[in-house]
Amino acid sequence: MSSKKIAKSKDSILLDVDGMKCGSCVQAVEKILKSHPSIKDASVNLVTKTAFIEIKEPNNNLTDVIQTLTSKGFPSSERDYQKISNNLELESNENQSLWNKWRQLIIATSLLILSGMGHLVEGQKLSIPLIGLLPFHAGLATYALLGPGRSILKAGLKAAIIFTPTMDTLVSLGVLSAYLASITALIWPEVGWPCFFNEPVMLLGFVLLGRFLEERARVKTGTALKELAKLQPETANLILENNEIREIRIGALRPGEKIQLLAGDRIPVDGLVIKGNSAIDVSSLTGESLPLEASPGIELPSGSLNLESTITLEVQKIGSETAIAKIISLVEEAQARKAPIQGLADKVAGIFCYGVTTLALTTFLFWWKIGTRVWPEVLEVSNTGLMQSHHLHNHLMNTPQTPIGLSFQLSIAVLVVACPCALGLATPTVITVASGEAAKRGWLFKGGDIIEMASKISQIIFDKTGTLTIGRPLVIGCWEYKESTRNLMLKVAASIEQDSRHPLAQAIIQEAHQKGIKLEKVTSSTTYPGRGLAGKINNFEELIRVGTPEWIKSEGVEWNENIANNFKLSTSKAQSIVSVAMGSKLLGFFLIDDQIRKDAFLSINKLRSRGFSLNLFSGDRDSAVLSLGKKLGFSAKQIQWQMLPADKLNKLNSLKNNGFVAMIGDGINDAPALAAADLGIAIGTGTQIAQDSADLVLLGENLEAIPNALQLSKQAMLKIRQNLVWAFGYNLIALPIAAGLLLPSYGLLLSPPLAALLMALSSISVVFNALSLKSK
């Protein structure tokens, strides 16, 4: 389990890496990163264009590896989390990139239209003499290469020179082969080669169309993260020493300063309420539908929304330390960590371009020297191939009249129909969408590997206190001699207990606060460990005792045995009874218990209905654990009590023999089991160490998030498998057809323009399949 734990922030770095186009690029970047002596591991995401790096020693300087990546055609920089607005800057850059691709597409489309008009002129459908001339089409092809196709050619040839071929390399080879062959045929007609001037124009047009649509779809995969980034406003209302209000940028705020929040304002930093009361919408962070009631002393996370009235907040955390910044950082690092299922696709993509280049060369040599001699009829029937040329424009649309002309077409088709992009995008698109959508609902997966593991879970272990229960005892009932003395009993008990840190005392104090009862000052008190507390408070002369019934009775308080026994019989062993006496008079009893979370029944039933095996582990006493287990439908063999952290760990390891195990907990004592489980799930209201040890953190208190998050992981893995089947299947089918497999038997020829269109559509299809997760 430790190998898949996310590194602490100081031991990991997230790089923004530009210039990646396909799975081969990903392999090239990972190879460079993993070869660096200071890097322990690296994982690259083609969709988000990031690399998550785990370094061997904290704070190692990776300037040299960043420079190496940049020199190899992958401009890189370290992600800066000091300003959350950096995400908005990235969005602006994405929009600019999309606009540049759109501009290139418009130019390429215009050239494509002019090229098409040339065919109409030659077919006597139009009368524009200039457009029908070969030199004009040579000029169109030249402009297409130097204009919209320049970036592709530059990147492709650079990758070829340093022996890291990419998708751009394949396209560049195909386009340049067609262009150079056509120029040769134009200048030296005696060689007998056909002209392919339309091919560079059409190939680049379709490739750029695919790139634009793919980029547009990929931008949509990151919308969830962008929405999270937008939860933090750019300015805040700072309260100066003279109580003057001044609007400043949030980057200028410092811990300890005070800010004013009006109704409708987003909370810009993590802070402590010091004045005012309001309702706070935290649904954007935790998925909780009910608002949080804010009052002095309550901590509020950045990104939440002030709903009702003006409050004053003391700044506690700013910049990268805020809740929203940490969530975004965690999600981005998770998206960069790939799932193991991507391993095969990455290995194939790494050698894909070499294989395709070899296949293209083999195809050219085979049809030039062998194929057209074995099947000479293919030179006649190839006109009927897929999107193949017709007789109206032989010299423009390259009807194969010679073996070398057919060989050129087939080898170019092989180069451009191949799609390592689909292989490279198959998994990261789904991981990006799934982790982003999960974050919007308050579920933080710590990597693609975690999403994959979550889909395999068959057994789930629940901690009791703080997980299935709310984690703190509450007063759930009481009995008093007279109803008129109920508030009196609560007042004296809460007053005498107000300095106690005992959980039962806190339950009574909370009940008094909820009833609006003002507490009296304690003048003297004595604690009797394991029994109770006695003392005096203002405005009451008599001694107040609060404690166990047995102790109160032993202190000589008037006792009605029948009433006491009846009250005790009406409770379960799991519940605690606290007696309250004033002087020698018994005022009554409090019934106190830790409450089951409101959605525990629904969540447990959902998990059981989906076939999960459930267990309940707790360090609490047997009566409390058995009582809770019975209410939630656990059998006796599924319940363990009075367990130390080591006991939980040993029992969990024994369960691994029966399948993958998830552990759900919230406390410090759960941390070892959370780390050892195949999937550690921490409740967001629990301790920080539990959240750090877990693989999946559920923000808020909604237990129904557990079955829903596990279901999302299964849906994500289904999408990944669909994408990988399509990506492998497409290339296995398209490449042989492009190489001419069906030409001798069926006369079917895959023309280069159609091959380029199919290549583009294959990449787009996996992205749109991943985006369909959003509708689930």
N, C-alpha and C positions, 0 to 999 in steps of 0.2 A: 504493500500500500504506500509505503513511503516514497517509492519511485514516482508515483503519480501525484504526489502532493505539490501544490503550487508553491514556488519559492517565495520567501518573504520579499517584500518590495526592494529592499536594499540588495538582495542577491539576484535580482532579475531586472531586465531592461526590455522595454518595448521600443522597437525601431519602426519608423515609417519607411517603407521601401518602395520606391517608384520603379517603373520600367518593366514590371513583370506582366507577361501576357498569357502564359500557359504553364502547364505542369512542369515542363522542362526548365522554365525560368525558376520555379520554386525549388527544383532539385539543385540548380546551379547556386542559388543563394544559400540554401542549407549547407551545401558542400563547402562553400567559402567560410560560413560561420562556424561549422563544426570542426574545421581544420585549425581554427585559432586556439592556441594553447590555453587561453584564459576562459574559454567557453566550455561549459559542461554539457549543455544540450541546447538545441535551437529548433523552433517550430515556426513555419512560415505559412501565412494565410494569403492565398491569391486574391480573395474577394476584398478583404479589408486592407490589403497591401501593407501588412505588418509582419514583423518577426519578433516572436517572444523568445528571449535569450536568458538562460540560467547560467550565471557565471560562477566560477569555482571559488573566488574570494570576493568579499564585499567591496564595492566601490572601485573595481578594476577599470582602468581607462581603456575604452574600446575605440579610440579615435582611429587607430590604424586599420581596423577591420571595416569601419565605416568608409574610410577613404578607399579601401580595396573594392568594396561593393560599388562605390560611385564610379571608380575607374573602369569597372567591368560592365558598365551600362545600367547599374541599378542605384541611382542616387538615393542616399539614405541619410537619416537624421534621427537622433534620439527623441522620443516622445516627451514633451514637456507637460507635466501635470500641474504646474504651479498656477496656470490659468485655465480654468475650465472652458473659457471662451475659445481656447485653442480648437475645441471640437467644432465650434461655429466657423472658425477660420478654415478648418478642413472641409466643411460643407461648402464654403465659398470656392475653395480650390476645386472641389468635385464639380460644381456648377460650371466653372471656367473650363475644366477639362471636357465636360459634356458639350459646351458651346464650341470648343475647338474641333471636336469630332464632328459636330453638326456642320460646321463651316467646310471642313474637308469633304464631307459627304455631298454637300450642295455642289461644290466644284466638280467632284468626280461624277455626279449624276448629270451635270451639264455636259461634260465630255462624253458621257455614255450616250446621251441623246444625239449629240452631233455625230458620233460614230454610227448610231443606228440610222440617222438620216442618210448617211453615205450608202447604206444598203438599199434604201428606197430610191436614191438617185440612180444607182446602177441597175435596179430593177425597173427603171423608167416610170416610177411612181411619183417622183419629184424631178424638177428641172433646175438644179443648182450645180453648175459645172464644177466649181472649185471643190465642193464637198465630195465629189465622186473620184477625185484624184488620190492616188496612193501617197504622194508626198504630204497631202493634207492630213491623212490618217497617221502617217509617220510622225507628223508634228503633234497631233493629238496624243499619241502614245508617249512621246517624249515629255510633253507637258504634264501628263498624268503621273509619270515617274518622278519628275522634278518638283511637282506641286504637291497634290494630296498624298502621293505615295512616297514622298521623300523620307518621312519619319520611319516608315515601315522598312524601306530599303536600308537606311542608315543603321537602324537597330539590328536588322537581320544580318547584314554583312559583318557588323562589328562582332556579333555573337558567333558567327562562323569563323572569323579570324582567330578568336580566342578559344575555339573548339568547345563552345557551349551553345550548340544550335537550339533555336527556339521556333515557335510558330511563325514569327516574323522571318526567320531564316528560310523556312519552307516556302512561304509566300514570295519572298524575294527571289529565290531560285527559280520558281515557276514563272514569275513575271519577267525577270531578266532573260531567261531562256527564250521565251516567246519574242521578246523585244529584239535581242541580239540576232536571233535567227531571221527575223523579219528584215532587220537592217541589212544583214548579209544578202538576203534574197533581193532586196531593192537595189543595192549597189552592184551586186554581181549576179544578174539574172541567170547566167549560165550554170550556176550550181543546181538549179532546178528545185530549190526549196520553196514551199508556199510562204506567203506573208501572214504573220500572226498579229498585225498591228491592233486588231480589235481586242485581242486577248488581254494585253496589259490594262487597257481601259476598262473592260468588263470585269476582269479579276479584281482590280483595285476598287471598282465601284461596289461590287458585292461584298468584298472583305470589309470595306469601310462602313457599309450598311450594317453588316453583322456586328462590327465593333461598336457602332453607335447604339444599336438596340441592346447589345449586351451590357454596355456601360450604363445605359439608362435603367436596365433591370437591376444591375448590381448596386446602383445607388439606392434603390428601393430596399435592398436587403439590410441596409444600415439605418433605416428610418427610426427604429425603436431607440437606438442609441442616441440619435440626434434629438429625439423628443426628450430624452432624459437630460441631455446637455442644456436644452432650452428651459429647463425647470429653474435654473439659477438666473436671477435678473442681473443686469449689468451695473445697476446703481443701488444705493441704500441711503436712508435718511439718518444721518449721524446726529446725535444729540451732543452739543457742545457743553462746556462747563457752565455757561450762562443760560443753559436751556434753549439756546438757539438751535433750530433745525437746519442742517445743511445737507444737500444731496451730493454724494461723492461716489466714485467708482468703487466697487467692492474690493478691488485689488489694493486699495488704500486703507482698508479697515485693519485694525490690530486687535488682538485679544484684550479683553477688559473694557473696551469701548462700548458705548450704549447706542442702540439704534431704535428708531420708532417704526412700528409696523402698523399700517392702516388696514382696515377691512378690505380684502381683495388683493393685498400684497403677497407676493411670493417671498418666502424667507430666504435671504441670500447666503447666510452662514449658519453653522451650528451654534446655538446659543441657549442661554438660560433666561426664562421669563422672570423679570424682577418687578413688573408692575402690570396690572390689568388682567382681565379674564376674557377668554375667547374660545371658539371652537376652531380646530386646526384640521384641515383636510390633508391626510398623509397617504391617500390612496395611490398617488403617482409613484410612491416609493415602496409601499408595503402591500398594496392591493386591498387594504382594509377599507370597507365601504363606510363604516361609522367614523365620524370625526373624533379627534383626540381633544379632550377638555383641557385647555391650557390655563394655568394659574401660576402665581409666583412659586418658584422652585422647580417647575417642570422644564425639562430639557427638550428643545425642539430641533429637528434635523433640517438642514438646508434643502430647498426644493419643495417643502410642504407649503400649503396655502392658508393664509389667515382668512377665516370666513366671516366673523361677526363684528369684532370691535377692535379698537386701538390697544396695542400692548407694547411694552418696552422690553427689549431683549439685550442681555449682556453678551457680547461676542466671546465665544469660547474657542472655536476652530475656524480657520480660514483656508482658502486655496485648496491644495491637494489633500488636506487633512479633513475636509468636510465630508459628511455622509454621502452626498450626491457625487462628489469627485471620486471617492473610494469605490462606489458602486460602478461608475463608468470605467474606472481603471481596472476593476476586477473583471468586468464584462469584456473589455477589449483584450485583456490578457487571456481570458478564457477562449475568445474567438480565435486567437492566434495559436492555441494549443490544439493540435489535430487529434482526431479519433484514430485508434489503431486500425480500423477498417480501411482507412485511407492508405495504409502502407503499400498494398499491392499496386494500387493506382499510381502512387508516387514512383515506385520502382519501374513500372512500365513507362511512365511519362519521362523518366530520366533518360531512358535509352530510345525513346520513341522517335525522336527526330533523326537519330543515326539510322534507325531501321527504315524509316520512310525514305530517306535520301538514298539508301542502298536499293530499296525496292524501286524507286523512280529510275535509277541508273540501270538496274537490271531490266526493267520494263522497256526502256529505250533501246537497249542493245538487243533484247529478245525480238521485239517486233521489227526492228530494222534489219537484223541479219537472219532471223529464223522464222518468226511468225508469219510474215508476209509471203515467205516462200512456201511454208507448209499449207497456209490457207490464203492463197492469192485473192480469193473472192472477197476478203474483208475490205479490200480497197474500193470495191464497188458498193458493198452493202453498208459501209460505215456512214453513208449519207443519212441513213434512216435512224441513226443513233439518237440518244436523248439530247434534245436541244442542239442537234448537230446542224451544220450549215446546209443551205439549200442552193439550187443551181443558179440563183439570180446574182450571187456575188461570190463567185469562186475565189477570186484573188484576195478579197477582203475577209471572207469568213472561212478561209482555209479548208475547203473541201480536200480531204487527203487524196492526193493524186499520186503520191510517191510513198514508198515505205518509210523514208525518213520523216516525211510530213506527218504520217500517222503515229510514228514513234514519238515525235515531239509532243503531239497532242496527248497521248496516253501518259507519258512521263510527267507532263505538266499537271494533268488531272490528278495523278497520284500525289504530287506535292501539295496541291491545294485542298484536296478533299480530306486529307488526314487532319484529325482534330485532337491534339493533345490538350487543347483548352477544356474540352468536355471532361476529360479525365481529371484535370487539375481543379475544375470547379465543382465536381460532383459532390464532394464532402464539405468543403469550407462554406459553400453557399448555404447549405442546410444548417450547419453549425452556427453560422452568423445569424441567420433568421431565428433559429430556435433559441439561442442564448439571449438575443435581443428581446424577443417576445416574452421569454421567461422573466427577464429583468423588469419589464413593464408591469408584470403581475407580482413582483416582489420575490421571485425565485432566482437565486444567484448560483448557477452552475459554474464551477471553477475550471472548465475546459471541455473541449470536444470529447476527450477521453472519458470525462465524467458522465457526459450525456450518454455515451455508448454503454458504460457500466450500468447506469441507472436503468437502461432498457433490459438488462439481463437479470435484475434482482428478482429472486423468488421468495426470500425470507426477510422479514422485518422485525427488528427488536425495538420495543418502546421503553424508554425510561418513564418512570411514573411522575415524580414531583417536578412540576414546571414544564412537563411535556404533555401528558394526558390531563394533568390538573393545572390550575393556574399558578401553582407554586407558592401560594401563601394562604394560611388559614383565614376563614371568615366566620363571623357569627351567623349561623343559619337558623337559630331558634332560641327561645328563652322561656322561662317560667318564673312568675313572681306571685307573691301572696295576694297582692292587690294590683289591679291594672294601673291604678293611679301611682304606684311606686315604680313602674317600669323605667321611666326617665330618671328617677332618683337612683335606682340601682345602676343604670348605665353611667350616670354622672359620677357617682362616687368611685365606681370600679375603674373607669377610664382615668379619672383624676389621680388616683393612687398609683396607677400603672404607667403614667405618662413618661416616666424616666426609664422604664424597663425596655430592654431590647428583645425580650422573649416573644416568639411568634404569636402565642396566645394573647399576650398583652397587647400586641400590635393590632390583633383582630378586634379587640374590644375598643381600643382607641379609634380605629377606623370607623367602627359602627357609630360611635359617639359623634365623630366629625360629620358623617353622612346625615345624622339626625339633627345637626346644627346645635348640639349641646355644648355650652361653654364650660371648660374645665376649670377646676379650682387649683390653687397652688398647694403643693405638698409641703407640710411643715415638718414631718418626720416620717421615716419609713424603715422597715426592716425586712430583708429578704430571707426566706426559709427555703433553701435549695430543694427542689423536687416536690415542694409542698405548696408554696404560695408567697404572698406578700401582705404585710400588715403595716398600718401607719395612720397618720392623721392629716386632714386637709383643712384649708380655711373654711370657716362658716359651719363646721361640723365638729362637735365636741367629742363624739364617740369614736372609738377605734374602728377603722375600716379593715376588714379582712377579705382578701380575694385569693382563692386557691382551690385545691382539690376538695371534694366533698368529705373525704375521710379526715383531712386535716382540720377543716372547719368544724366538723362534729367533735373532734378531739379537743378543740379549744373551748368547749363548754357552751357553744351556741345552741339556742333552743332548736330542737330538731324534730321534724315530723317524719318518722320512718316510712310511713305508707306513701307520702307524697314523693319523698326522695327515691324510694324503690321503684315507684311507677314511672317516674321521669327517667330513671336509669334503664329500665326495661324497654322504654320506647326508643332508645338510641342503639346504634350498632357499636361494636367494639372499636371500630375505626375512628369514632367521633370522640371528642374530648368534652368533658363536663367541667365547667368552672363555677364554683359557688361564691356568692357575695353575701357578706354579713356586716351589719352595723351594730357595734356593741355586742349584745347577746342575742340580737334578733337576726334571723335569716331573712334576707330580702328576696333571694331567688337564685336561679341557675342560668348560665349561658351554655348553649350547645354550639361547639366550634368544630369546623371541619374544613379541609382543603377541598375546593370545589372542582368537579370535572369540567373541563373546557366545554363550552356550549356546542361545539361542532365535533366533539370526539366521537360520539355515537355514529354520526353520519360518515365520518372519515374511516372509522374502523370497519363499518359495514361495506363501504365501497371497496376497500382493500380486500376484504374476505370474498366479496362477489367476483373479484378479478383474479382469484386463485392464489393470493399471497398467503404464506404461512406466517402467523403472527405470534410474537412472544412478548412478555412483560417482565422486565428486570427492574429491581429497585433495592435501594439500601434501607428502605423504611421497614417498620415492624410488620410482622406477618398479618395481623388483623387488618391493617390499613390497606396493604397490597391485595390481599385476598378479597376484601370487600370491593375494591375498585375493579379488580379483575372479573369478579362475578357480574357486576353491573354492565361491563363492556363485553361480556360473552367469552372471556378467556377460559379455557379448560385448566384444571389443576396442574397438568404437566407443562403448560405453557407459561406458568408463573414462577418467578424466583424472587425471594425477598432477603432482606438483611445482607445484601451483597456489597462487598468492598470493591473498589475499582479493579483490583486484580482478579476477583471472582467473575466480574462481568467480562473481562478480557478472556479468561480461560473458557468460559461457557460459550462465548461468541466464536472462538476459534474451533470449538468442537462442532458447532452448527455448520461451519463452512464445508464440512464433508457432504452436506445435503444440498449444496447449491450456493449461489452468491447471496451475501447477507448485507442488509442495510441496518445501521444503528441510528436511532433518532434520540437525541438528548439535548440538554441545555446547560448542564452544570460543569463545574471543574472536574468532578469525579467521573464525568462521562467522557472526558477528553481522550484517555487511552483507548477506550472502546471505539470512539468515533474515528480515531486515526487508524485502528487496526481493521475496521470493517471494510468490506469491498466498496461500500458507499456510506460515508458518514453524513448524516443530515442534522443540521443544527437549527433549532428554533431561534428566530431573530431576537426574541426577548430575553434570551439566555446570556450566559457570560461570554466575554470576548474570547477567552481561551477555547471555549467550545466551538465558536464560529471559526476560529483560526484552524482548528483541528479537523473541521468538516470539509467535505467535498461540495456539498449543496447547502446553502444557507437560505432558510425561509424567513423573510422579513415579516414582522407583524405577528399576530397570534392566531392566524387562520390555519387550523389543522387540515382542512379540506385541501390545502395546497399540496399535501403529500401525495394523495392519489392523482391529482391533476398534473403535478410536475412529473411523476413517473409515467403517466400516460403521454405527456408531451415528448418525453424521451423516446418512447416506443414509436410514436408517429414520426419523429425525426429520423430514427434509424431506418424506418420503412422508406422514407424519401431518399435517404442516402443509398440504400440498396437499389431502388428504382433508377437513380441517377447513374450508379456504377454499371448496372446491367445495360442501360441505354448507351453509355459512353463506350464500353467495351464492345457491345453489340454493333453499334454504328460503325466503328472502325473496322471490325472484323468483316462486315458486309461491304462497306463502301470501298475499302482499299482494293480488294480483288476485282470488283466491278470496274473501278477506275483503271486498273492495270490491264483491262481487256478480257477478263475471264469469260464474259458472255458474248464477246464479239464473234468468235467463230461459229457458235451454235445458233445464236439468236440475232446476230447483227446489231447488238445493243452497245452503244458507245457513250460513255459519260463525258460530255464536253467539259473543258476547264471552267467556263462560266457557271455551269450548273454545279460543278464540283465545289466551287467557291461558295455558292449560295447554300449548298447542303452543309458545308463546314460551318458557316455562320449560324445556321438554324440549329445545328447540334449543340452548340455552346449555349445559345439562347434558351433552348428547351430545358436544360438542367437548371438554369437560373429560375425560370418561371415555375418549374416543378417545386423548387425550394420555397418560392414565395407563396405557394398554395398553402403552406403551413399556417400562414397568417389567418386563414379563414377557418381553421380548425377550432 
